[in-house]
Amino acid sequence: ALPAPPATVSENLPLYAAAPPETDKELIASLGARLKTWGSLLRRFLKNKDDQVELLLTLEEYVLEENVYERSHGRRYLSAFVPTLQLLYSQDVLVEEAILTWADEKKHADEEDKKLVKLASPFIQWLQEAEEDSSEEEGDEDVE
C-alpha cells in the first residue's frame, strides 16, 4: 500500500500505509494482502475487458507520472509494474484478453508509450502462447 496523497481527508488516512514499501517485494506482498481483502470488490468494478484495460492505462499513467499523476513518485514503482500485472492476473482481477488488448493498443504508439508493454513482453508472450495452446486444444476436441 502507498502513503496517502496530500489532499486526503483525515477519516480516510487509515486506508493508507504510514510509509511507502521500501522494496518491490514489499509492495507486491502488500498488494497481494489487500487483494485478498478487497479483490472481490475490485472485480465487481472491473466487470469487463474495457474496464480492465482502463485500469491498465491508469496504472501506466501512474508509474510514468503522466497527467494527474505528475510528481506522484510513481516512477519509483516502475520496476514493480510487471509483478503487479502478474499478480492482478493471478488473482483474477485482470483477464488475459484485457492484457492482450492493452498490449495490442500500444502496437502503433510512439516508443515512450510502449515502455511498459516492452517491460511486460515476456509475460504478454506467455499469455499469447497459452491462448494459442488453449485454442489448439479446443480445436482438437472438436475433431474427436
N, C-alpha and C positions, 0 to 999 in steps of 0.2 A: 504494500500500500504506500501511497505517496503522501507527503505532508499536505495540509490544506492550503489552497490558494489564498492569497492575502485578503480577498474580499469575502471570505467565508463567514457566515453568521455564526455566532458563538454556540448555538444549540446543535449545529452540525459538526463542530470540531471533533467530537468523539468518533466520528465515522472515519477520520483520517489518522494516519500514523503520526507520531510525535516527530519522527525524523525519517528521512528517506533511507531505503535499504542501501547498504554500502556496496553490495556486490550484486551482479546479475542473478546469481544463485539465490540470494536472499529475496530479491524481487520476485522471481518465479515461484519460490516457495510461498511467499506472502500472497501472490495472486492465486495460486492453487488453493490455499486455505480459504480465501474469500470466495472462490468459485464453488467450493463445497457448500458454503453458506448461501450464496446469492446466485449460483448458477442457474437454478430453475427459474428464478425471476428474470434474469438476463435473457434466457432462451425465450421467454414469453414476449419480450420486446423485440427480439430478433427472429421473428417468425418466418421470414422468407429470405431468399437469396439476396434480394436488393437491400434489405435491412442489414444483412451481414456484410455486404460489400461496403455499405456506408460506414459500418464500424471499422473496417479495414482502412478506409480512406481517412477516417478521423484519427486512428492510431498513427497512420502515416504522417498526417499533419502535425501531430503532437511530437513525434520523435524527430521530425525535421524542422520543428519550430516554425511552422508556417501559419499564416493568417492569425486567428485569435490566440494561437499558442506561441507567438513570438516571446522570447525571453522567459519561457516556461521551464527551462532547464531540461526539456525533453530529449535533447541530443545525448544527454548522459545515458539514456536508456536505448540508444540506437543499437548497441550490441545485444540487447535483450529482446529485440523485435522478433527474431526468428524463434527463439524458445517460447516467447509469448504466443506467437502464431500457432506453434505446435501444441501448446497447452490448450489454447482455445479450441483447437480441432479435436484433441483427445478428450476434452470434456463436453463435446457435442454442442459447443456454443457456435462454432463455425462449421459449416458443411463443406465437403470437398468442392462442390460446384461453385460456391461463393468464392473460395480462394482462387480457383482456376479462372473464374470470371474476372476477378480483380487483376490477376496477372495478365490476362488477355487484354484487358482495357489499357494496359500500360505498353503494349507492343509498339505503338506508334508515337509514344510520348517522347519528350526530349530526355537526354541522359540523366539529368538530375531527378526527374520524375520516375525513373526506372531503378533508382538506387536500392530501394527495399526489395523490389522484385528480384534484383540480382543477388542480394544477400540471401533471399529465401529460395533461390533457384534449385538447390538440391532437394529441398522439401517439396517444392512445386513439381519437380521432375518425378519424385517418388509418388506423389498423388496422381500424376498423369499416367504413370506406369501401372499403378494399382487400378485406375479406372479402365485402362486398356485390358488388363488381365480379367477384370470382372465382366467386361463386355464380351471377351472371348469365351469365358465360362458360360455366360448366358446363351451365346450362340451355339456352343456345344450341347447345351441342354435342349435347345430347340431341335437339333438334329436327331436326338435319341428318340 
